[in-house]
Amino acid sequence: MSTGEIPKASKPSFRPDIEGLRAIAVVLVLLFHASIPGFNGGFVGVDVFFVISGFLITGMLIREYETTGKISLSNFYARRVRRLLPASALVLVVTLVASAILLPPLSVPSVATDVAAATLYVSNMVFAYRATDYFAATTAPSPILHFWSLGVEEQFYLLWPAIFLLAVYGAKRFRARIGFAMAIIGFSSFTLATYLVTRHGPWAFFSLPTRAWELALGGMLAAIGARLSRIPQLYSILLGWVGLGAVIWSGVFTKVTSPFPSWPALTPTLGAALLIVGGSRASKFSPTTLLSGGIFQFFGKVSYSLYLWHWPLLVLPIAINDGPLNIYERSGLAIAAIPFAYATHRWVEDPLRRGKFVGTLPRKNLLTATAMAVVIAVASFGTAYGFTATEHHKLKASTPEEKLAQVEALLTPLAEAKKSSNLRPATMNRPVPANLEPQLINAKNDRAISYADRCHTQQNLPPSTAPCIYGDTSSTSTIVLFGDSHALSWFPAVNTVAKRNHWKLLSLTMSACSPADIPAWDPSNNAVMKNCAIWRRQSLQKIQDAHPLVIVIAGTRGFATLNSKGKLIKGDPRTAIWRAGMNRTVDQLKIASKNVVYLADTPTSLIDPPVCLSAHPKSSIACATPVDKAIQSAWIEQELAMTTEENIFFIDPELWVCPTSPCPVILGNILIYLDGGHLTATFSGALAGRLQKAISVATGIPIPTPTPATTPTIASSDSSSTPTSTSTP
């Protein structure tokens, strides 16, 4: 393989229509991400970019092979490095520094990890994995999220030359071979995308194997080559306008819930392909005339840099503002991305692409790129560690019994105060305790053991086949915990109750799957979650086989479902569907046990408490949520009405989780929430005493006599503090 530069004769002629198509693609993405009304499908601009990349890269390889009879891999990778790395490295470094300065400290390690992943060209895999984690999927969007598409392209650039060489090996008609290879890759990739899109939506959306068909579509056009210019002039004009119309129509009318990159993605990608075909024989009546205009050419030239800058400029202010921006703010930020893009293209992207400062010697380019990637990755991991190192100090954790006693000591006077005045006591403003349990850095992982041992079923996985037996495993009396991830939050408390009563615990929980007999809508896949119905049916059978003494049900109010016509229903209109589905479920549970207990949904937080507390270490009340926002009284009334109708027991834990006003995120030195909707395992376990008493009062089952123990001390951030620590009056 040659190590010299490609002869000038192999360079392609400039296509102003493709430059203009780039402009349309990037503007669609920009308007979509800025949430400008009328561009709900602007995300299809990325699909258009993939088609363009497949066409240009394959065409470049074909021309080199025709000119030299070989492919210089070192030249190919050096060109890609000079084209892509300088601008992306600049944006990554600036975004990392800005995030370290502006974001809450607990958010910085995640961004730093994303920067490292983007530098190593695997960000799309990281985001796909994170999106399939039910708990991680609720976190704020990364300012590096848009680099997923660059990860797809860079992986394509890494693999495609080798595939090209294999395809043309020994071939006389190598263009036919390339076209055939593209067709096979495209068909296989599209089939895989169609299969995965309703099963593992994030992997279908983010991964190269399911996006390869869009790149292959462009590659097939390049393989056809000069034959495109033989299309009759009239047809080429019509194809160009139809293609341009299809791209714009997709950017305006495609729904975010469409199953991409499957059948709906054909409209923008085929539109881009038709426009490329039509532009192969341009005339004054073709779209090329329009797309050759100055504004289209400007945005086409800066499209790469504009794509890089626009997302962090839109996302970081949202994080700083701690809430959504209005349309004027979003529009202003979108416009502000344009000068950033122009400056980067003018003084970074274009000069370095032409070899200024770095030259054009492939070996030098590749060594420089490798060194730069390593430095940025190491700096990113170092930043992540630096923002977490102070959180890893060792503290002596209190015992479960000490935590339980602390919570009891704090909640009892608060409950009495509420009872006497009918008003919640005011939440006092306190700093985050130095001995907070769990520590903020560990909060996201402070989940029930049934999650860690894979007894809890994730929303995109088959039902767990584990026995899921906890508590006193030798007991002949069983308590069941049944429901979704909000039921999982109660596992530590229920498990402690089971051990105290010498009961066996059968834990049956699944993320995003309501215990009510209703279709569960999975937003990550934009489809009905089939595994939910299977899991629910199997769980009900296990419950009936266990003949439990007590059944505890819990579920979130934040579900989405379908009506009888298959239409997606959210918000209040779901209530009647939920009531009917819950009645069907409870009717089956009452056959298995006479003690069916419904645990009302817990109060929620408007923000991510651990992240918020990391930004407000001196003022925990800054992260509190107003009572009327945390507790949905109308929903609790529906839950109570359902239990009354079904003649089962009802327990409302709202005063345990939200004992003061506004609803606190810390009680004593215990962190209440791991995110906006789930309790930490530490806090849940500390509520075992409350839950046990409530179950006993409801069902009449006596509380066992506790084993005598030394009275524990009340943990707090200050040894001189009274039990009314961080979140008490």
C-alpha positions in Angstrom: 0.0 0.0 0.0 1.3 3.4 -0.9 2.3 5.9 1.8 2.2 9.0 -0.4 -0.6 11.4 -1.0 -3.3 10.6 -3.5 -2.7 12.0 -6.9 -4.7 15.2 -7.7 -6.5 13.4 -10.5 -8.4 11.3 -7.8 -9.9 14.2 -6.1 -13.7 14.7 -6.7 -15.3 17.6 -8.4 -17.2 19.9 -6.1 -20.9 19.3 -5.8 -22.7 22.5 -4.6 -26.0 20.6 -4.3 -24.4 18.3 -1.7 -23.0 21.3 0.2 -26.5 22.7 0.2 -28.0 19.4 1.3 -25.5 19.5 4.3 -26.9 23.0 5.1 -30.4 21.8 5.2 -29.5 18.8 7.3 -27.6 20.8 9.9 -30.3 23.5 10.1 -33.0 20.9 10.6 -31.0 19.4 13.5 -30.4 22.9 14.9 -34.1 23.9 14.8 -35.2 20.6 16.3 -32.8 20.7 19.2 -33.7 24.3 19.9 -37.4 23.1 20.0 -38.5 25.6 17.4 -42.1 25.0 16.5 -42.7 23.4 13.1 -39.6 21.3 13.0 -40.5 18.3 15.1 -38.7 15.9 12.8 -35.5 17.9 12.5 -33.5 15.0 13.9 -33.7 13.3 10.4 -30.9 15.7 9.5 -28.5 13.1 11.0 -29.9 10.4 8.7 -29.2 12.7 5.7 -25.7 13.2 6.9 -25.1 9.5 7.0 -26.2 9.1 3.4 -23.9 12.0 2.3 -21.0 10.4 4.2 -21.5 7.0 2.6 -21.6 8.6 -0.8 -18.6 10.8 -0.4 -16.3 8.3 1.4 -17.1 5.4 -1.0 -16.7 7.7 -4.0 -13.3 8.8 -2.7 -12.1 5.2 -2.2 -13.4 4.3 -5.7 -11.5 7.1 -7.3 -8.3 6.3 -5.5 -8.6 2.7 -6.6 -9.3 3.6 -10.2 -6.3 6.0 -10.2 -3.7 4.0 -8.4 -5.0 0.4 -8.3 -4.7 0.3 -4.5 -6.0 2.0 -1.3 -3.6 3.8 1.0 -5.0 3.1 4.5 -2.6 5.5 6.1 -3.6 8.3 3.7 -7.3 7.6 4.3 -7.1 7.7 8.1 -4.8 10.7 8.0 -7.4 12.6 5.9 -10.2 11.6 8.3 -8.1 12.7 11.3 -7.3 16.1 9.8 -10.9 16.6 8.8 -12.6 15.6 12.0 -10.3 15.7 15.0 -9.2 19.3 15.4 -12.7 20.8 15.6 -14.1 18.0 17.7 -11.2 18.1 20.1 -11.7 21.8 20.5 -15.4 21.4 21.3 -14.8 18.5 23.7 -12.1 20.4 25.7 -14.2 23.6 25.9 -17.3 21.6 26.9 -15.4 19.7 29.6 -13.9 22.9 31.0 -17.3 24.7 30.9 -19.0 21.8 32.5 -16.5 21.6 35.3 -17.1 25.4 36.0 -20.8 25.6 35.5 -22.5 22.2 36.3 -23.2 20.8 39.7 -20.2 18.8 40.9 -22.0 15.5 40.8 -22.8 16.0 37.1 -19.2 16.6 36.0 -17.9 13.0 36.3 -20.5 11.8 33.9 -19.7 14.5 31.3 -16.0 13.8 31.7 -16.6 10.2 31.0 -18.7 11.1 27.9 -15.9 13.3 26.7 -13.4 10.4 27.0 -15.8 8.1 25.2 -16.3 10.6 22.4 -12.5 11.0 22.1 -12.1 7.2 21.8 -15.0 7.0 19.2 -17.3 4.9 21.4 -19.8 7.5 22.6 -22.7 5.9 20.7 -22.2 2.7 22.6 -22.0 4.5 26.0 -25.2 6.3 25.3 -27.0 3.2 24.1 -26.1 1.4 27.2 -27.0 4.3 29.4 -30.4 4.6 27.7 -31.2 1.0 28.5 -30.6 1.5 32.2 -34.0 2.4 33.5 -32.5 4.5 36.3 -29.7 6.2 34.3 -32.2 7.0 31.5 -33.8 9.6 33.8 -30.7 11.8 34.1 -30.3 15.1 32.3 -29.0 14.9 28.7 -25.2 15.0 28.3 -23.7 18.1 26.5 -21.8 15.5 24.5 -24.8 13.4 23.5 -24.7 14.6 19.9 -21.3 13.0 19.5 -23.1 9.6 19.1 -23.5 10.2 15.4 -19.8 11.0 15.1 -19.1 7.7 16.8 -21.1 5.9 14.2 -19.3 7.6 11.4 -15.9 7.1 12.9 -16.5 3.4 13.4 -17.7 3.3 9.7 -14.5 5.0 8.6 -12.5 2.5 10.6 -14.1 -0.6 9.1 -15.2 0.5 5.6 -11.8 0.6 3.8 -11.1 -3.0 4.9 -14.6 -4.1 3.6 -13.9 -2.2 0.4 -10.6 -4.0 -0.2 -12.2 -7.4 0.5 -15.0 -6.6 -1.9 -12.8 -5.5 -4.8 -10.2 -8.2 -4.3 -9.7 -10.0 -7.7 -12.7 -8.3 -9.2 -12.6 -7.0 -12.8 -15.9 -5.1 -12.4 -15.1 -3.8 -9.0 -17.9 -1.1 -9.0 -20.4 -3.9 -9.3 -18.7 -5.7 -6.4 -18.9 -2.6 -4.3 -22.5 -2.1 -5.2 -23.3 -5.7 -4.3 -21.5 -5.4 -1.0 -23.4 -2.2 -0.2 -26.7 -3.9 -1.0 -25.9 -6.9 1.3 -24.8 -4.6 4.1 -27.7 -2.3 3.6 -30.3 -5.1 3.6 -28.8 -6.8 6.6 -28.5 -3.6 8.5 -32.1 -2.4 7.8 -33.5 -5.8 8.7 -31.6 -5.7 12.0 -32.8 -2.1 12.7 -36.4 -3.1 12.0 -36.1 -6.0 14.4 -34.3 -4.1 17.2 -36.3 -0.9 17.1 -39.2 -2.2 19.1 -37.1 -4.6 21.3 -33.9 -2.7 22.1 -34.7 0.8 20.8 -31.6 2.6 22.2 -29.2 0.1 20.5 -31.2 0.3 17.3 -30.9 4.1 17.4 -27.3 4.5 18.4 -25.3 1.6 17.0 -23.4 1.3 13.7 -24.9 -2.1 12.7 -28.4 -0.6 12.6 -27.3 2.7 11.0 -25.0 1.1 8.4 -27.8 0.8 5.8 -28.0 4.6 5.6 -24.3 4.8 4.9 -24.6 1.9 2.5 -27.3 3.7 0.6 -24.9 6.5 -0.2 -22.2 4.0 -1.0 -24.4 2.3 -3.6 -24.9 5.7 -5.3 -21.1 6.2 -5.4 -20.7 2.7 -6.9 -23.1 3.6 -9.7 -20.9 6.6 -10.4 -21.0 8.1 -13.9 -24.1 6.2 -14.8 -26.1 8.7 -12.7 -25.3 11.5 -15.2 -26.9 9.5 -18.0 -30.4 9.9 -16.5 -32.5 12.0 -18.8 -32.5 15.7 -17.9 -36.2 15.9 -17.1 -36.0 12.9 -14.8 -33.0 14.2 -13.0 -34.8 17.5 -12.3 -37.9 15.8 -11.0 -35.9 13.4 -8.9 -33.9 16.3 -7.3 -37.1 18.2 -6.4 -38.8 15.1 -5.1 -35.8 14.3 -3.0 -35.5 17.8 -1.6 -39.2 17.8 -0.8 -38.9 14.5 1.0 -36.1 15.7 3.2 -37.9 18.9 4.2 -41.2 17.1 4.7 -39.5 14.6 7.0 -37.9 17.4 9.0 -41.3 19.1 9.5 -43.7 16.2 9.9 -41.8 13.1 11.2 -42.8 12.3 14.8 -40.2 11.9 17.6 -42.0 8.7 18.5 -41.3 7.2 15.1 -39.4 3.9 15.2 -36.0 5.1 13.9 -33.9 4.0 12.1 -36.5 1.7 10.6 -39.2 2.3 7.9 -39.9 6.0 8.8 -36.2 6.7 8.1 -36.6 5.7 4.5 -38.3 9.0 3.6 -35.4 11.3 4.5 -32.7 8.9 3.4 -34.2 8.1 0.1 -35.0 11.8 -0.3 -31.3 12.6 0.2 -30.4 9.8 -2.3 -32.8 11.2 -4.9 -31.4 14.7 -4.5 -27.8 13.3 -5.0 -29.0 11.4 -8.1 -30.7 14.5 -9.5 -27.7 16.7 -8.8 -25.5 14.4 -10.9 -26.9 16.1 -14.0 -27.7 19.6 -12.8 -29.5 22.3 -14.8 -30.9 25.7 -14.0 -34.2 24.1 -13.2 -32.9 21.6 -10.7 -32.5 22.1 -7.0 -28.8 22.6 -7.5 -29.6 26.2 -8.5 -31.3 26.9 -5.2 -28.8 24.9 -3.1 -25.8 26.8 -4.8 -27.0 30.0 -3.2 -24.8 31.8 -0.8 -26.8 31.1 2.4 -26.9 27.3 1.6 -23.2 27.2 0.8 -22.3 29.1 4.0 -24.2 26.7 6.2 -22.9 23.8 4.2 -19.3 24.8 4.8 -19.7 25.3 8.5 -22.1 22.4 9.0 -19.7 20.2 10.8 -18.6 22.9 13.3 -22.1 24.1 13.7 -23.2 20.5 14.5 -20.4 20.3 17.1 -21.2 23.6 18.9 -24.9 23.8 18.9 -25.8 21.1 21.4 -23.5 22.1 24.3 -24.6 25.7 23.8 -28.2 24.6 24.2 -27.8 22.1 27.0 -25.4 23.7 29.4 -27.6 26.8 29.9 -30.5 24.5 30.7 -28.5 22.8 33.4 -27.4 26.2 34.8 -30.9 27.5 34.7 -32.1 24.4 36.5 -35.1 24.2 34.1 -36.3 24.7 30.5 -35.5 27.8 28.5 -38.2 29.9 26.7 -38.3 30.1 22.9 -36.4 33.4 22.8 -33.6 32.0 24.9 -33.4 28.8 22.8 -33.5 30.8 19.6 -30.7 33.1 20.8 -28.5 30.2 21.7 -29.1 28.5 18.4 -28.1 31.7 16.6 -25.1 32.1 18.9 -23.8 28.8 17.7 -23.3 30.2 14.1 -20.4 32.5 14.9 -18.8 29.8 17.0 -19.1 27.5 14.0 -17.7 30.1 11.6 -14.7 30.8 13.7 -13.9 27.1 14.2 -14.3 26.4 10.5 -12.2 29.4 9.5 -9.3 29.1 12.0 -9.3 25.5 13.1 -11.2 23.0 10.9 -10.2 24.3 7.4 -6.5 25.2 8.0 -5.7 21.9 9.8 -7.6 19.9 7.1 -5.3 21.4 4.6 -2.2 20.5 6.7 -1.4 23.8 8.3 0.7 23.3 11.5 0.4 19.5 11.3 1.5 18.8 7.7 0.0 16.1 5.5 2.4 13.2 6.2 0.1 10.3 7.3 2.4 8.9 10.0 2.8 12.3 11.6 -0.9 13.0 11.4 -1.8 9.7 13.0 0.8 9.9 15.8 -0.4 13.5 16.6 -4.0 12.4 16.6 -3.3 9.4 18.8 -1.4 11.6 21.3 -4.2 14.2 21.3 -6.9 11.5 21.9 -4.9 10.0 24.7 -4.2 13.4 26.4 -7.9 14.3 26.2 -9.1 10.9 27.4 -6.6 11.0 30.3 -7.6 14.5 31.2 -11.2 13.5 31.1 -10.8 10.6 33.4 -8.6 12.7 35.6 -11.4 15.3 35.8 -13.9 12.6 36.7 -11.7 11.3 39.5 -11.0 14.8 40.7 -14.7 15.6 41.1 -15.3 12.4 43.0 -12.1 11.9 45.1 -13.3 14.2 47.9 -16.5 12.1 48.1 -14.7 8.8 48.6 -13.5 9.6 52.2 -14.3 6.7 54.5 -16.9 7.3 57.2 -18.1 4.9 59.8 -21.6 4.0 58.6 -24.4 3.6 61.2 -26.0 0.2 61.5 -29.4 -0.5 60.0 -30.9 -0.5 63.5 -29.3 2.9 64.2 -30.7 4.3 61.0 -34.2 2.9 61.8 -34.1 4.4 65.3 -33.0 7.8 64.0 -35.8 8.0 61.5 -38.3 6.9 64.1 -37.0 9.5 66.5 -37.3 12.2 63.9 -40.7 11.3 62.4 -42.6 10.7 65.6 -42.6 14.4 66.8 -43.2 15.6 63.3 -46.3 13.4 63.0 -47.6 14.6 66.3 -47.0 18.2 65.3 -48.9 17.6 62.0 -51.7 15.8 63.9 -52.2 18.7 66.4 -52.1 21.5 63.9 -53.1 19.8 60.7 -50.1 21.5 59.1 -46.7 20.1 58.2 -43.9 21.7 60.2 -41.6 23.9 58.2 -38.5 22.4 56.8 -35.4 23.9 58.3 -32.5 24.9 56.1 -29.4 23.0 56.9 -26.1 22.2 55.2 -25.6 18.7 53.7 -24.3 16.5 56.6 -20.7 15.5 56.4 -21.8 12.0 57.4 -24.6 11.8 54.8 -25.8 8.2 54.1 -25.4 7.3 51.3 -22.8 9.7 50.1 -23.9 11.8 47.1 -21.4 10.0 44.9 -22.9 6.7 45.8 -26.6 7.7 45.8 -27.4 6.4 42.3 -26.2 2.9 43.2 -28.0 2.8 46.6 -30.7 0.5 45.3 -32.2 -2.7 46.6 -30.2 -5.9 46.5 -32.8 -7.5 44.3 -31.7 -5.0 41.6 -28.1 -5.9 42.0 -28.7 -9.7 41.9 -30.9 -9.3 38.8 -34.0 -10.5 40.5 -35.6 -7.2 39.6 -36.6 -7.3 35.9 -35.4 -4.4 33.7 -37.9 -3.1 31.2 -36.1 -4.3 28.1 -35.2 -7.8 29.4 -37.1 -11.0 29.7 -38.7 -11.7 33.1 -36.2 -12.8 35.8 -36.1 -16.5 36.3 -34.4 -16.2 39.7 -36.2 -17.5 42.8 -36.4 -14.0 44.3 -36.7 -15.3 47.8 -35.4 -13.1 50.7 -36.2 -12.5 54.3 -36.3 -15.7 56.4 -35.9 -18.1 53.6 -36.8 -21.1 55.8 -40.1 -19.7 56.9 -43.5 -21.2 55.9 -45.1 -17.8 56.0 -44.6 -15.5 53.0 -44.9 -11.8 52.3 -44.9 -10.7 48.7 -43.7 -7.4 47.2 -45.3 -6.8 43.8 -45.1 -3.9 41.4 -42.8 -1.6 39.4 -39.6 0.3 40.2 -41.5 2.3 42.9 -42.3 -1.0 44.5 -38.6 -1.9 44.3 -37.9 1.3 46.3 -39.7 -0.4 49.2 -37.8 -3.7 49.0 -35.3 -2.8 51.9 -38.2 -1.9 54.2 -40.3 -5.0 53.3 -37.2 -7.2 53.6 -36.5 -5.9 57.1 -40.2 -6.5 58.0 -39.9 -10.0 56.7 -36.8 -10.8 58.8 -38.3 -9.2 61.9 -41.5 -11.4 61.5 -39.6 -14.5 60.4 -41.4 -14.4 57.1 -40.2 -15.4 53.7 -40.1 -12.6 51.1 -41.1 -13.2 47.5 -40.0 -10.1 45.6 -41.6 -9.6 42.1 -40.8 -6.2 40.6 -40.2 -4.9 37.0 -39.2 -1.4 35.9 -41.9 0.7 34.1 -44.4 -2.2 34.4 -47.5 -1.3 36.4 -49.1 -4.0 38.6 -52.4 -3.0 36.9 -53.5 -5.3 34.1 -52.9 -2.7 31.4 -50.6 -2.4 28.4 -47.3 -0.8 29.4 -45.8 1.7 26.9 -42.1 1.7 26.6 -40.9 5.2 25.6 -37.3 4.1 24.8 -38.6 1.7 22.2 -41.8 3.6 21.3 -43.8 0.4 21.6 -45.9 -1.7 23.9 -43.6 -3.5 26.3 -44.5 -7.1 25.6 -42.3 -8.4 28.4 -44.4 -6.5 31.0 -47.6 -8.6 30.3 -45.5 -11.8 30.4 -43.9 -10.8 33.6 -47.2 -9.8 35.2 -48.9 -13.0 34.2 -46.0 -15.2 35.5 -45.8 -13.1 38.8 -49.5 -13.5 39.5 -49.1 -17.3 39.1 -46.1 -17.3 41.4 -48.1 -15.4 44.0 -51.0 -17.8 43.8 -48.7 -20.7 44.2 -47.0 -19.2 47.2 -50.3 -18.7 49.2 -48.8 -15.6 50.9 -49.8 -14.3 54.3 -49.5 -10.7 53.1 -49.2 -9.1 49.6 -47.8 -5.6 49.3 -48.5 -3.8 46.0 -47.0 -0.5 44.9 -46.7 1.4 41.6 -46.0 4.8 40.1 -48.6 7.3 38.9 -46.3 8.3 36.1 -47.1 5.5 33.7 -48.2 5.7 30.0 -50.6 3.1 28.5 -52.9 2.5 25.5 -56.7 2.8 25.3 -58.9 0.2 23.6 -58.1 1.8 20.2 -54.4 1.4 20.7 -53.8 5.2 21.2 -51.1 6.3 23.6 -52.7 7.8 26.7 -50.8 9.9 29.3 -51.9 12.1 32.3 -55.3 12.1 33.8 -57.2 10.3 31.0 -55.3 7.1 32.0 -57.1 6.9 35.4 -60.1 4.9 34.3 -57.9 2.5 32.3 -55.7 2.1 35.4 -58.7 1.6 37.7 -60.1 -1.2 35.6 -56.7 -2.9 35.2 -56.0 -2.6 38.9 -59.4 -4.2 39.7 -58.5 -7.2 37.5 -55.1 -7.6 39.2 -56.5 -7.2 42.7 -59.2 -9.8 42.0 -56.5 -12.3 41.3 -54.5 -11.3 44.3 -57.4 -11.7 46.7 -57.7 -15.3 45.6 -54.1 -15.9 46.8 -54.3 -14.0 50.2 -56.8 -12.2 52.4 -54.3 -9.6 53.4 -53.7 -7.5 50.2 -52.1 -4.2 51.1 -51.8 -1.3 48.6 -48.9 1.1 49.3 -49.7 4.5 47.8 -47.2 6.1 45.5 -44.4 8.1 47.2 -44.0 11.8 46.9 -41.6 12.8 44.1 -38.9 15.4 43.7 -39.0 18.0 40.9 -35.2 17.9 40.6 -32.5 15.2 40.9 -31.7 15.5 44.6 -28.1 14.2 44.7 -27.1 16.4 41.8 -28.9 19.4 43.3 -27.3 18.9 46.7 -23.8 18.7 45.2 -24.5 22.2 43.8 -26.0 23.5 47.1 -24.0 21.9 49.9 -24.8 24.7 52.3 -28.5 24.9 51.7 -30.4 21.6 51.5 -33.7 23.4 51.3 -32.7 24.7 47.8 -33.4 21.1 46.7 -36.8 20.7 48.4 -40.0 20.4 46.4 -43.3 22.1 47.3 -45.8 19.7 48.9 -48.4 20.3 46.2 -45.9 19.4 43.5 -44.4 16.4 45.3 -47.8 14.9 46.3 -50.6 14.5 43.8 -53.7 14.4 46.0 -56.0 13.6 43.2 -54.0 10.4 42.4 -53.9 9.3 46.0 -57.7 9.7 46.1 -57.9 7.4 43.1 -55.7 4.8 44.8 -57.8 5.0 48.0 -61.0 4.7 46.0 -59.7 1.6 44.2 -58.8 -0.1 47.5 -62.1 0.8 49.0 -63.9 -0.6 46.0 -61.9 -3.8 46.2 -62.0 -4.0 50.0 -58.3 -4.3 50.4 -55.9 -2.4 52.8 -54.5 1.0 52.0 -51.3 2.6 53.4 -50.2 6.1 52.6 -46.5 6.8 53.3 -46.6 10.5 52.3 -45.8 11.7 55.8 -42.9 9.3 56.1 -41.3 10.6 53.0 -42.5 14.2 53.2 -42.9 15.0 56.9 -42.2 18.8 56.6 -42.9 21.6 54.1 -41.5 21.8 51.5 -40.8 18.2 51.1 -37.1 17.6 52.2 -34.5 15.5 50.4 -32.6 14.7 53.6 -33.9 13.4 57.0 -31.4 13.5 59.8 -28.3 12.4 58.0 -30.1 10.1 55.5 -30.6 10.9 51.9 -34.2 10.3 50.9 -34.0 10.1 47.1 -31.6 8.5 44.7 -33.3 10.4 41.8 -36.5 12.3 41.3 -38.8 9.3 41.9 -37.0 6.5 43.8 -36.0 6.2 47.4 -32.5 5.3 48.4 -32.2 1.8 49.8 -30.8 3.4 53.0 -33.9 5.5 53.6 -36.3 2.7 52.6 -34.7 0.3 55.1 -35.0 3.0 57.8 -38.7 3.1 57.2 -39.2 -0.6 58.1 -40.6 0.2 61.5 -43.2 2.5 60.1 -44.1 0.1 57.4 -44.4 -2.9 59.9 -46.6 -0.9 62.2 -48.8 0.2 59.3 -49.2 -3.4 58.0 -50.0 -4.6 61.5 -52.7 -1.9 62.1 -54.2 -2.6 58.7 -54.2 -6.4 58.8 -54.4 -7.1 62.5 -51.2 -9.2 62.3 -49.4 -8.6 65.7 -45.9 -7.0 65.7 -43.4 -9.5 67.2 -41.6 -8.5 70.4 -38.3 -6.9 69.5 -35.0 -8.3 70.7 -33.6 -6.0 73.4 -30.8 -3.8 72.1 -28.7 -0.9 73.1 -30.4 2.5 72.4 -28.6 3.9 69.3 -27.4 7.4 69.0 -28.9 9.8 66.5 -26.4 10.5 63.7 -26.1 14.0 62.5 -23.7 16.4 60.8 -22.9 18.2 64.1 -22.4 16.4 67.4 -24.2 19.3 69.2 -27.3 19.0 67.0 -30.6 17.8 68.3 -32.5 15.0 66.5 -34.2 17.8 64.5 -31.4 17.8 62.0 -31.3 18.7 58.3 -35.0 18.4 57.3 -36.9 19.0 60.5 -38.4 22.1 62.0 
